[in-house]
Amino acid sequence: MENKNNLTYNEAVKELESLVSQIENEDIAVDDLLQKVKRSSELIRFCQSKLTQTEDEVYKVLDNMKEETKASNGSKTQGEEEPSKEGEKDADGEASSSEQTGEKE
């Protein structure tokens, strides 16, 4: 098996597609079939791991962006209010005035 550290997701997918095509379209010896199925299994696990890792990293970046936005909004002077968004409640727990009247902001 090629070293996983050097294998990219796209290369793994390409190899997996090739293996699937060979398995579906060729008369393969049982020993070769077994090796191709094992390699396909390794590639599938590699791709799943890569996707999960990428998803986790994307969520971390998005969370960091949210925290930075909250921190910058929190640095406003006291008494300065941020415009409320549709569906949000004001400090008293009331819906925004435009939401109560059905108007769009």
Secondary structure, DSSP 8 states (H G I E B T S, - for coil): ---TTT--HHHHHHHHHHHHHHHHHS---HHHHHHHHHHHHHHHHHHHHHHHHHHHHHHHHHHHHHHHHHHHHHTS-TT------TT-B-TTS-B-HHHHHT---
